[in-house]
Amino acid sequence: MPFPKPVIGEMIEIIYPEGNPQKARIPYPVFRALIYGVLGYVFVVLGMEITGWW
């Protein structure tokens, strides 16, 4: 499991769009930044490969 499982009774922050509680999730900002960083790197490398800068 990549994220620690909350202990029963532990207070955690849950976010969701206003009016859509079915889309509730626990925020993991570090994981999200890591995913976007990897995707950004891949797109830059692909762009450099396509344009011939690599």
mmCIF file as Biopython writes it, N, C-alpha, C and O atoms, coordinates in Angstrom:
data_model
#
loop_
_atom_site.group_PDB
_atom_site.id
_atom_site.type_symbol
_atom_site.label_atom_id
_atom_site.label_alt_id
_atom_site.label_comp_id
_atom_site.label_asym_id
_atom_site.label_entity_id
_atom_site.label_seq_id
_atom_site.pdbx_PDB_ins_code
_atom_site.Cartn_x
_atom_site.Cartn_y
_atom_site.Cartn_z
_atom_site.occupancy
_atom_site.B_iso_or_equiv
_atom_site.auth_seq_id
_atom_site.auth_asym_id
_atom_site.pdbx_PDB_model_num
ATOM 1   N N  . MET A ? 1  ? 0.841   -1.175 0.000   1.0 0.0 1  A 1 
ATOM 2   C CA . MET A ? 1  ? 0.000   0.000  0.000   1.0 0.0 1  A 1 
ATOM 3   C C  . MET A ? 1  ? 0.891   1.244  0.000   1.0 0.0 1  A 1 
ATOM 4   O O  . MET A ? 1  ? 1.731   1.381  0.889   1.0 0.0 1  A 1 
ATOM 5   N N  . PRO A ? 2  ? 0.737   2.143  -0.954  1.0 0.0 2  A 1 
ATOM 6   C CA . PRO A ? 2  ? 1.635   3.289  -1.027  1.0 0.0 2  A 1 
ATOM 7   C C  . PRO A ? 2  ? 1.382   4.359  0.039   1.0 0.0 2  A 1 
ATOM 8   O O  . PRO A ? 2  ? 2.262   5.178  0.305   1.0 0.0 2  A 1 
ATOM 9   N N  . PHE A ? 3  ? 0.209   4.365  0.643   1.0 0.0 3  A 1 
ATOM 10  C CA . PHE A ? 3  ? -0.116  5.379  1.646   1.0 0.0 3  A 1 
ATOM 11  C C  . PHE A ? 3  ? -0.461  4.697  2.964   1.0 0.0 3  A 1 
ATOM 12  O O  . PHE A ? 3  ? -1.065  3.624  2.971   1.0 0.0 3  A 1 
ATOM 13  N N  . PRO A ? 4  ? -0.080  5.314  4.073   1.0 0.0 4  A 1 
ATOM 14  C CA . PRO A ? 4  ? -0.399  4.697  5.362   1.0 0.0 4  A 1 
ATOM 15  C C  . PRO A ? 4  ? -1.911  4.662  5.597   1.0 0.0 4  A 1 
ATOM 16  O O  . PRO A ? 4  ? -2.620  5.623  5.298   1.0 0.0 4  A 1 
ATOM 17  N N  . LYS A ? 5  ? -2.381  3.558  6.127   1.0 0.0 5  A 1 
ATOM 18  C CA . LYS A ? 5  ? -3.804  3.404  6.416   1.0 0.0 5  A 1 
ATOM 19  C C  . LYS A ? 5  ? -4.114  4.131  7.722   1.0 0.0 5  A 1 
ATOM 20  O O  . LYS A ? 5  ? -3.427  3.914  8.720   1.0 0.0 5  A 1 
ATOM 21  N N  . PRO A ? 6  ? -5.128  4.985  7.736   1.0 0.0 6  A 1 
ATOM 22  C CA . PRO A ? 6  ? -5.474  5.694  8.976   1.0 0.0 6  A 1 
ATOM 23  C C  . PRO A ? 6  ? -5.925  4.711  10.060  1.0 0.0 6  A 1 
ATOM 24  O O  . PRO A ? 6  ? -6.565  3.700  9.774   1.0 0.0 6  A 1 
ATOM 25  N N  . VAL A ? 7  ? -5.582  5.026  11.287  1.0 0.0 7  A 1 
ATOM 26  C CA . VAL A ? 7  ? -5.982  4.223  12.434  1.0 0.0 7  A 1 
ATOM 27  C C  . VAL A ? 7  ? -7.429  4.576  12.771  1.0 0.0 7  A 1 
ATOM 28  O O  . VAL A ? 7  ? -7.844  5.725  12.618  1.0 0.0 7  A 1 
ATOM 29  N N  . ILE A ? 8  ? -8.185  3.598  13.224  1.0 0.0 8  A 1 
ATOM 30  C CA . ILE A ? 8  ? -9.579  3.849  13.593  1.0 0.0 8  A 1 
ATOM 31  C C  . ILE A ? 8  ? -9.630  4.919  14.679  1.0 0.0 8  A 1 
ATOM 32  O O  . ILE A ? 8  ? -8.948  4.812  15.698  1.0 0.0 8  A 1 
ATOM 33  N N  . GLY A ? 9  ? -10.430 5.937  14.456  1.0 0.0 9  A 1 
ATOM 34  C CA . GLY A ? 9  ? -10.562 7.050  15.394  1.0 0.0 9  A 1 
ATOM 35  C C  . GLY A ? 9  ? -9.652  8.227  15.091  1.0 0.0 9  A 1 
ATOM 36  O O  . GLY A ? 9  ? -9.789  9.284  15.706  1.0 0.0 9  A 1 
ATOM 37  N N  . GLU A ? 10 ? -8.734  8.065  14.164  1.0 0.0 10 A 1 
ATOM 38  C CA . GLU A ? 10 ? -7.807  9.141  13.796  1.0 0.0 10 A 1 
ATOM 39  C C  . GLU A ? 10 ? -8.548  10.195 12.977  1.0 0.0 10 A 1 
ATOM 40  O O  . GLU A ? 10 ? -9.358  9.860  12.113  1.0 0.0 10 A 1 
ATOM 41  N N  . MET A ? 11 ? -8.272  11.455 13.249  1.0 0.0 11 A 1 
ATOM 42  C CA . MET A ? 11 ? -8.880  12.559 12.504  1.0 0.0 11 A 1 
ATOM 43  C C  . MET A ? 11 ? -8.044  12.810 11.247  1.0 0.0 11 A 1 
ATOM 44  O O  . MET A ? 11 ? -6.840  13.048 11.336  1.0 0.0 11 A 1 
ATOM 45  N N  . ILE A ? 12 ? -8.681  12.755 10.089  1.0 0.0 12 A 1 
ATOM 46  C CA . ILE A ? 12 ? -7.996  13.029 8.833   1.0 0.0 12 A 1 
ATOM 47  C C  . ILE A ? 12 ? -8.790  14.062 8.051   1.0 0.0 12 A 1 
ATOM 48  O O  . ILE A ? 12 ? -9.998  14.204 8.241   1.0 0.0 12 A 1 
ATOM 49  N N  . GLU A ? 13 ? -8.105  14.782 7.169   1.0 0.0 13 A 1 
ATOM 50  C CA . GLU A ? 13 ? -8.756  15.787 6.336   1.0 0.0 13 A 1 
ATOM 51  C C  . GLU A ? 13 ? -9.266  15.113 5.062   1.0 0.0 13 A 1 
ATOM 52  O O  . GLU A ? 13 ? -8.541  14.362 4.409   1.0 0.0 13 A 1 
ATOM 53  N N  . ILE A ? 14 ? -10.498 15.387 4.730   1.0 0.0 14 A 1 
ATOM 54  C CA . ILE A ? 14 ? -11.095 14.887 3.496   1.0 0.0 14 A 1 
ATOM 55  C C  . ILE A ? 14 ? -11.623 16.084 2.729   1.0 0.0 14 A 1 
ATOM 56  O O  . ILE A ? 14 ? -12.300 16.942 3.294   1.0 0.0 14 A 1 
ATOM 57  N N  . ILE A ? 15 ? -11.309 16.140 1.430   1.0 0.0 15 A 1 
ATOM 58  C CA . ILE A ? 15 ? -11.785 17.246 0.607   1.0 0.0 15 A 1 
ATOM 59  C C  . ILE A ? 15 ? -12.703 16.704 -0.482  1.0 0.0 15 A 1 
ATOM 60  O O  . ILE A ? 15 ? -12.578 15.558 -0.913  1.0 0.0 15 A 1 
ATOM 61  N N  . TYR A ? 16 ? -13.624 17.554 -0.913  1.0 0.0 16 A 1 
ATOM 62  C CA . TYR A ? 16 ? -14.535 17.194 -1.997  1.0 0.0 16 A 1 
ATOM 63  C C  . TYR A ? 16 ? -15.106 18.463 -2.603  1.0 0.0 16 A 1 
ATOM 64  O O  . TYR A ? 16 ? -15.194 19.488 -1.926  1.0 0.0 16 A 1 
ATOM 65  N N  . PRO A ? 17 ? -15.500 18.407 -3.887  1.0 0.0 17 A 1 
ATOM 66  C CA . PRO A ? 17 ? -16.110 19.574 -4.518  1.0 0.0 17 A 1 
ATOM 67  C C  . PRO A ? 17 ? -17.440 19.893 -3.844  1.0 0.0 17 A 1 
ATOM 68  O O  . PRO A ? 17 ? -18.182 18.991 -3.457  1.0 0.0 17 A 1 
ATOM 69  N N  . GLU A ? 18 ? -17.730 21.165 -3.710  1.0 0.0 18 A 1 
ATOM 70  C CA . GLU A ? 18 ? -18.964 21.587 -3.064  1.0 0.0 18 A 1 
ATOM 71  C C  . GLU A ? 18 ? -20.178 20.984 -3.779  1.0 0.0 18 A 1 
ATOM 72  O O  . GLU A ? 18 ? -20.335 21.138 -4.990  1.0 0.0 18 A 1 
ATOM 73  N N  . GLY A ? 19 ? -21.017 20.308 -3.026  1.0 0.0 19 A 1 
ATOM 74  C CA . GLY A ? 19 ? -22.203 19.699 -3.591  1.0 0.0 19 A 1 
ATOM 75  C C  . GLY A ? 19 ? -21.985 18.299 -4.146  1.0 0.0 19 A 1 
ATOM 76  O O  . GLY A ? 19 ? -22.931 17.678 -4.631  1.0 0.0 19 A 1 
ATOM 77  N N  . ASN A ? 20 ? -20.747 17.784 -4.085  1.0 0.0 20 A 1 
ATOM 78  C CA . ASN A ? 20 ? -20.439 16.437 -4.602  1.0 0.0 20 A 1 
ATOM 79  C C  . ASN A ? 20 ? -19.678 15.617 -3.565  1.0 0.0 20 A 1 
ATOM 80  O O  . ASN A ? 20 ? -18.499 15.323 -3.762  1.0 0.0 20 A 1 
ATOM 81  N N  . PRO A ? 21 ? -20.325 15.245 -2.472  1.0 0.0 21 A 1 
ATOM 82  C CA . PRO A ? 21 ? -19.594 14.469 -1.460  1.0 0.0 21 A 1 
ATOM 83  C C  . PRO A ? 21 ? -19.194 13.077 -1.941  1.0 0.0 21 A 1 
ATOM 84  O O  . PRO A ? 21 ? -18.328 12.448 -1.334  1.0 0.0 21 A 1 
ATOM 85  N N  . GLN A ? 22 ? -19.804 12.583 -3.018  1.0 0.0 22 A 1 
ATOM 86  C CA . GLN A ? 22 ? -19.421 11.273 -3.547  1.0 0.0 22 A 1 
ATOM 87  C C  . GLN A ? 22 ? -18.019 11.306 -4.159  1.0 0.0 22 A 1 
ATOM 88  O O  . GLN A ? 22 ? -17.438 10.251 -4.414  1.0 0.0 22 A 1 
ATOM 89  N N  . LYS A ? 23 ? -17.469 12.500 -4.398  1.0 0.0 23 A 1 
ATOM 90  C CA . LYS A ? 23 ? -16.115 12.632 -4.942  1.0 0.0 23 A 1 
ATOM 91  C C  . LYS A ? 23 ? -15.091 12.954 -3.855  1.0 0.0 23 A 1 
ATOM 92  O O  . LYS A ? 23 ? -14.036 13.520 -4.141  1.0 0.0 23 A 1 
ATOM 93  N N  . ALA A ? 24 ? -15.400 12.597 -2.615  1.0 0.0 24 A 1 
ATOM 94  C CA . ALA A ? 24 ? -14.502 12.872 -1.496  1.0 0.0 24 A 1 
ATOM 95  C C  . ALA A ? 24 ? -13.217 12.069 -1.641  1.0 0.0 24 A 1 
ATOM 96  O O  . ALA A ? 24 ? -13.224 10.935 -2.118  1.0 0.0 24 A 1 
ATOM 97  N N  . ARG A ? 25 ? -12.100 12.690 -1.214  1.0 0.0 25 A 1 
ATOM 98  C CA . ARG A ? 25 ? -10.812 12.007 -1.259  1.0 0.0 25 A 1 
ATOM 99  C C  . ARG A ? 25 ? -9.902  12.574 -0.185  1.0 0.0 25 A 1 
ATOM 100 O O  . ARG A ? 25 ? -10.118 13.680 0.309   1.0 0.0 25 A 1 
ATOM 101 N N  . ILE A ? 26 ? -8.896  11.813 0.167   1.0 0.0 26 A 1 
ATOM 102 C CA . ILE A ? 26 ? -7.880  12.270 1.114   1.0 0.0 26 A 1 
ATOM 103 C C  . ILE A ? 26 ? -6.778  12.914 0.284   1.0 0.0 26 A 1 
ATOM 104 O O  . ILE A ? 26 ? -6.240  12.268 -0.615  1.0 0.0 26 A 1 
ATOM 105 N N  . PRO A ? 27 ? -6.425  14.172 0.558   1.0 0.0 27 A 1 
ATOM 106 C CA . PRO A ? 27 ? -5.398  14.832 -0.256  1.0 0.0 27 A 1 
ATOM 107 C C  . PRO A ? 27 ? -3.997  14.293 0.040   1.0 0.0 27 A 1 
ATOM 108 O O  . PRO A ? 27 ? -3.615  14.119 1.198   1.0 0.0 27 A 1 
ATOM 109 N N  . TYR A ? 28 ? -3.253  14.037 -1.013  1.0 0.0 28 A 1 
ATOM 110 C CA . TYR A ? 28 ? -1.847  13.639 -0.928  1.0 0.0 28 A 1 
ATOM 111 C C  . TYR A ? 28 ? -1.055  14.567 -1.837  1.0 0.0 28 A 1 
ATOM 112 O O  . TYR A ? 28 ? -0.753  14.194 -2.970  1.0 0.0 28 A 1 
ATOM 113 N N  . PRO A ? 29 ? -0.706  15.777 -1.370  1.0 0.0 29 A 1 
ATOM 114 C CA . PRO A ? 29 ? -0.054  16.756 -2.253  1.0 0.0 29 A 1 
ATOM 115 C C  . PRO A ? 29 ? 1.318   16.315 -2.764  1.0 0.0 29 A 1 
ATOM 116 O O  . PRO A ? 29 ? 1.680   16.650 -3.892  1.0 0.0 29 A 1 
ATOM 117 N N  . VAL A ? 30 ? 2.079   15.587 -1.979  1.0 0.0 30 A 1 
ATOM 118 C CA . VAL A ? 30 ? 3.409   15.155 -2.424  1.0 0.0 30 A 1 
ATOM 119 C C  . VAL A ? 30 ? 3.268   14.140 -3.566  1.0 0.0 30 A 1 
ATOM 120 O O  . VAL A ? 30 ? 3.987   14.218 -4.562  1.0 0.0 30 A 1 
ATOM 121 N N  . PHE A ? 31 ? 2.354   13.207 -3.419  1.0 0.0 31 A 1 
ATOM 122 C CA . PHE A ? 31 ? 2.116   12.217 -4.460  1.0 0.0 31 A 1 
ATOM 123 C C  . PHE A ? 31 ? 1.642   12.890 -5.735  1.0 0.0 31 A 1 
ATOM 124 O O  . PHE A ? 31 ? 2.099   12.548 -6.826  1.0 0.0 31 A 1 
ATOM 125 N N  . ARG A ? 32 ? 0.727   13.846 -5.609  1.0 0.0 32 A 1 
ATOM 126 C CA . ARG A ? 32 ? 0.210   14.557 -6.780  1.0 0.0 32 A 1 
ATOM 127 C C  . ARG A ? 32 ? 1.327   15.331 -7.475  1.0 0.0 32 A 1 
ATOM 128 O O  . ARG A ? 32 ? 1.411   15.314 -8.703  1.0 0.0 32 A 1 
ATOM 129 N N  . ALA A ? 33 ? 2.184   16.006 -6.713  1.0 0.0 33 A 1 
ATOM 130 C CA . ALA A ? 33 ? 3.301   16.751 -7.301  1.0 0.0 33 A 1 
ATOM 131 C C  . ALA A ? 33 ? 4.272   15.808 -7.997  1.0 0.0 33 A 1 
ATOM 132 O O  . ALA A ? 33 ? 4.806   16.139 -9.056  1.0 0.0 33 A 1 
ATOM 133 N N  . LEU A ? 34 ? 4.504   14.647 -7.417  1.0 0.0 34 A 1 
ATOM 134 C CA . LEU A ? 34 ? 5.401   13.670 -8.027  1.0 0.0 34 A 1 
ATOM 135 C C  . LEU A ? 34 ? 4.843   13.183 -9.368  1.0 0.0 34 A 1 
ATOM 136 O O  . LEU A ? 34 ? 5.579   13.096 -10.351 1.0 0.0 34 A 1 
ATOM 137 N N  . ILE A ? 35 ? 3.565   12.869 -9.406  1.0 0.0 35 A 1 
ATOM 138 C CA . ILE A ? 35 ? 2.940   12.413 -10.648 1.0 0.0 35 A 1 
ATOM 139 C C  . ILE A ? 35 ? 3.025   13.494 -11.726 1.0 0.0 35 A 1 
ATOM 140 O O  . ILE A ? 35 ? 3.405   13.207 -12.861 1.0 0.0 35 A 1 
ATOM 141 N N  . TYR A ? 36 ? 2.674   14.735 -11.379 1.0 0.0 36 A 1 
ATOM 142 C CA . TYR A ? 36 ? 2.732   15.823 -12.359 1.0 0.0 36 A 1 
ATOM 143 C C  . TYR A ? 36 ? 4.169   16.090 -12.801 1.0 0.0 36 A 1 
ATOM 144 O O  . TYR A ? 36 ? 4.404   16.414 -13.966 1.0 0.0 36 A 1 
ATOM 145 N N  . GLY A ? 37 ? 5.128   15.960 -11.893 1.0 0.0 37 A 1 
ATOM 146 C CA . GLY A ? 37 ? 6.526   16.150 -12.263 1.0 0.0 37 A 1 
ATOM 147 C C  . GLY A ? 37 ? 7.003   15.105 -13.256 1.0 0.0 37 A 1 
ATOM 148 O O  . GLY A ? 37 ? 7.688   15.432 -14.225 1.0 0.0 37 A 1 
ATOM 149 N N  . VAL A ? 38 ? 6.645   13.855 -13.022 1.0 0.0 38 A 1 
ATOM 150 C CA . VAL A ? 38 ? 7.034   12.777 -13.929 1.0 0.0 38 A 1 
ATOM 151 C C  . VAL A ? 38 ? 6.375   12.962 -15.293 1.0 0.0 38 A 1 
ATOM 152 O O  . VAL A ? 38 ? 7.030   12.817 -16.325 1.0 0.0 38 A 1 
ATOM 153 N N  . LEU A ? 39 ? 5.083   13.280 -15.299 1.0 0.0 39 A 1 
ATOM 154 C CA . LEU A ? 39 ? 4.393   13.507 -16.573 1.0 0.0 39 A 1 
ATOM 155 C C  . LEU A ? 39 ? 4.987   14.699 -17.327 1.0 0.0 39 A 1 
ATOM 156 O O  . LEU A ? 39 ? 5.155   14.642 -18.546 1.0 0.0 39 A 1 
ATOM 157 N N  . GLY A ? 40 ? 5.301   15.765 -16.613 1.0 0.0 40 A 1 
ATOM 158 C CA . GLY A ? 40 ? 5.916   16.921 -17.248 1.0 0.0 40 A 1 
ATOM 159 C C  . GLY A ? 40 ? 7.257   16.570 -17.871 1.0 0.0 40 A 1 
ATOM 160 O O  . GLY A ? 40 ? 7.557   16.989 -18.989 1.0 0.0 40 A 1 
ATOM 161 N N  . TYR A ? 41 ? 8.063   15.803 -17.149 1.0 0.0 41 A 1 
ATOM 162 C CA . TYR A ? 41 ? 9.367   15.381 -17.668 1.0 0.0 41 A 1 
ATOM 163 C C  . TYR A ? 41 ? 9.200   14.552 -18.943 1.0 0.0 41 A 1 
ATOM 164 O O  . TYR A ? 41 ? 9.921   14.751 -19.921 1.0 0.0 41 A 1 
ATOM 165 N N  . VAL A ? 42 ? 8.245   13.624 -18.922 1.0 0.0 42 A 1 
ATOM 166 C CA . VAL A ? 42 ? 8.009   12.778 -20.093 1.0 0.0 42 A 1 
ATOM 167 C C  . VAL A ? 42 ? 7.594   13.625 -21.292 1.0 0.0 42 A 1 
ATOM 168 O O  . VAL A ? 42 ? 8.083   13.403 -22.400 1.0 0.0 42 A 1 
ATOM 169 N N  . PHE A ? 43 ? 6.708   14.585 -21.089 1.0 0.0 43 A 1 
ATOM 170 C CA . PHE A ? 43 ? 6.273   15.436 -22.192 1.0 0.0 43 A 1 
ATOM 171 C C  . PHE A ? 43 ? 7.414   16.295 -22.733 1.0 0.0 43 A 1 
ATOM 172 O O  . PHE A ? 43 ? 7.505   16.506 -23.942 1.0 0.0 43 A 1 
ATOM 173 N N  . VAL A ? 44 ? 8.280   16.790 -21.859 1.0 0.0 44 A 1 
ATOM 174 C CA . VAL A ? 44 ? 9.421   17.596 -22.311 1.0 0.0 44 A 1 
ATOM 175 C C  . VAL A ? 44 ? 10.374  16.734 -23.131 1.0 0.0 44 A 1 
ATOM 176 O O  . VAL A ? 44 ? 10.836  17.154 -24.191 1.0 0.0 44 A 1 
ATOM 177 N N  . VAL A ? 45 ? 10.669  15.537 -22.648 1.0 0.0 45 A 1 
ATOM 178 C CA . VAL A ? 45 ? 11.571  14.645 -23.378 1.0 0.0 45 A 1 
ATOM 179 C C  . VAL A ? 45 ? 10.959  14.269 -24.729 1.0 0.0 45 A 1 
ATOM 180 O O  . VAL A ? 45 ? 11.652  14.272 -25.746 1.0 0.0 45 A 1 
ATOM 181 N N  . LEU A ? 46 ? 9.670   13.948 -24.741 1.0 0.0 46 A 1 
ATOM 182 C CA . LEU A ? 46 ? 9.024   13.612 -26.015 1.0 0.0 46 A 1 
ATOM 183 C C  . LEU A ? 46 ? 9.042   14.805 -26.979 1.0 0.0 46 A 1 
ATOM 184 O O  . LEU A ? 46 ? 9.286   14.638 -28.174 1.0 0.0 46 A 1 
ATOM 185 N N  . GLY A ? 47 ? 8.787   15.995 -26.459 1.0 0.0 47 A 1 
ATOM 186 C CA . GLY A ? 47 ? 8.830   17.187 -27.306 1.0 0.0 47 A 1 
ATOM 187 C C  . GLY A ? 47 ? 10.216  17.434 -27.872 1.0 0.0 47 A 1 
ATOM 188 O O  . GLY A ? 47 ? 10.360  17.808 -29.036 1.0 0.0 47 A 1 
ATOM 189 N N  . MET A ? 48 ? 11.240  17.223 -27.046 1.0 0.0 48 A 1 
ATOM 190 C CA . MET A ? 48 ? 12.609  17.404 -27.524 1.0 0.0 48 A 1 
ATOM 191 C C  . MET A ? 48 ? 12.965  16.343 -28.560 1.0 0.0 48 A 1 
ATOM 192 O O  . MET A ? 48 ? 13.676  16.626 -29.525 1.0 0.0 48 A 1 
ATOM 193 N N  . GLU A ? 49 ? 12.477  15.138 -28.362 1.0 0.0 49 A 1 
ATOM 194 C CA . GLU A ? 49 ? 12.739  14.059 -29.316 1.0 0.0 49 A 1 
ATOM 195 C C  . GLU A ? 49 ? 12.059  14.341 -30.650 1.0 0.0 49 A 1 
ATOM 196 O O  . GLU A ? 49 ? 12.653  14.130 -31.708 1.0 0.0 49 A 1 
ATOM 197 N N  . ILE A ? 50 ? 10.834  14.812 -30.607 1.0 0.0 50 A 1 
ATOM 198 C CA . ILE A ? 50 ? 10.076  15.093 -31.842 1.0 0.0 50 A 1 
ATOM 199 C C  . ILE A ? 50 ? 10.697  16.262 -32.601 1.0 0.0 50 A 1 
ATOM 200 O O  . ILE A ? 50 ? 10.788  16.219 -33.828 1.0 0.0 50 A 1 
ATOM 201 N N  . THR A ? 51 ? 11.122  17.299 -31.895 1.0 0.0 51 A 1 
ATOM 202 C CA . THR A ? 51 ? 11.677  18.480 -32.561 1.0 0.0 51 A 1 
ATOM 203 C C  . THR A ? 51 ? 13.150  18.325 -32.925 1.0 0.0 51 A 1 
ATOM 204 O O  . THR A ? 51 ? 13.692  19.156 -33.652 1.0 0.0 51 A 1 
ATOM 205 N N  . GLY A ? 52 ? 13.806  17.278 -32.433 1.0 0.0 52 A 1 
ATOM 206 C CA . GLY A ? 52 ? 15.198  17.046 -32.780 1.0 0.0 52 A 1 
ATOM 207 C C  . GLY A ? 52 ? 16.189  17.725 -31.868 1.0 0.0 52 A 1 
ATOM 208 O O  . GLY A ? 52 ? 17.363  17.807 -32.229 1.0 0.0 52 A 1 
ATOM 209 N N  . TRP A ? 53 ? 15.798  18.214 -30.719 1.0 0.0 53 A 1 
ATOM 210 C CA . TRP A ? 53 ? 16.711  18.875 -29.789 1.0 0.0 53 A 1 
ATOM 211 C C  . TRP A ? 53 ? 17.442  17.864 -28.931 1.0 0.0 53 A 1 
ATOM 212 O O  . TRP A ? 53 ? 18.376  18.235 -28.220 1.0 0.0 53 A 1 
ATOM 213 N N  . TRP A ? 54 ? 17.056  16.606 -28.969 1.0 0.0 54 A 1 
ATOM 214 C CA . TRP A ? 54 ? 17.637  15.595 -28.093 1.0 0.0 54 A 1 
ATOM 215 C C  . TRP A ? 54 ? 18.805  14.930 -28.744 1.0 0.0 54 A 1 
ATOM 216 O O  . TRP A ? 54 ? 19.423  14.047 -28.149 1.0 0.0 54 A 1 
#
